[in-house]
């Protein structure tokens, strides 16, 4: 396990960056032109980003970005 020491401003920046990346992935997952193999990789990336997001965001914010299993699987 690796520890990370960040101040409040850095925490907010990490939260913002991860949120933007997850939003972009969600938009791309809805794009019918993207191949299913690519979408599978995108789902894995989203899952990893969501785990990181859970460490820095509030519980309320996490509910907004919780992966929807039925829609994207």
DAFENVEN-V900277 format. One record per backbone hydrogen bond with DSSP energy under -1.0 kcal/mol. CO is the residue of the C=O (numbers start at 1). NH is the residue of the N-H. E is the energy in kcal/mol with one decimal. If there is no record, write none. Layout:
BEGIN
co=CO nh=NH e=E
co=CO nh=NH e=E
END
This chain:
BEGIN
co=7 nh=11 e=-2.3
co=8 nh=12 e=-2.2
co=9 nh=13 e=-1.9
co=10 nh=14 e=-2.5
co=11 nh=15 e=-2.4
co=12 nh=16 e=-2.3
co=13 nh=17 e=-2.5
co=14 nh=18 e=-2.5
co=15 nh=19 e=-2.3
co=16 nh=20 e=-2.4
co=17 nh=21 e=-2.1
co=18 nh=22 e=-2.5
co=19 nh=23 e=-2.4
co=20 nh=24 e=-2.1
co=21 nh=25 e=-2.2
co=22 nh=26 e=-2.3
co=23 nh=27 e=-2.0
co=24 nh=28 e=-2.2
co=25 nh=29 e=-2.4
co=28 nh=31 e=-1.1
co=31 nh=34 e=-1.1
co=35 nh=39 e=-2.2
co=36 nh=40 e=-2.0
co=37 nh=41 e=-1.5
co=38 nh=42 e=-2.2
co=39 nh=43 e=-2.3
co=40 nh=44 e=-1.9
co=41 nh=45 e=-2.2
co=42 nh=46 e=-2.6
co=43 nh=47 e=-2.3
co=44 nh=48 e=-2.0
co=45 nh=49 e=-2.7
co=46 nh=50 e=-2.6
co=47 nh=51 e=-1.8
co=48 nh=52 e=-1.8
co=49 nh=53 e=-2.7
co=50 nh=54 e=-2.3
co=53 nh=57 e=-2.6
co=58 nh=62 e=-2.0
co=59 nh=63 e=-1.6
co=68 nh=72 e=-1.7
END
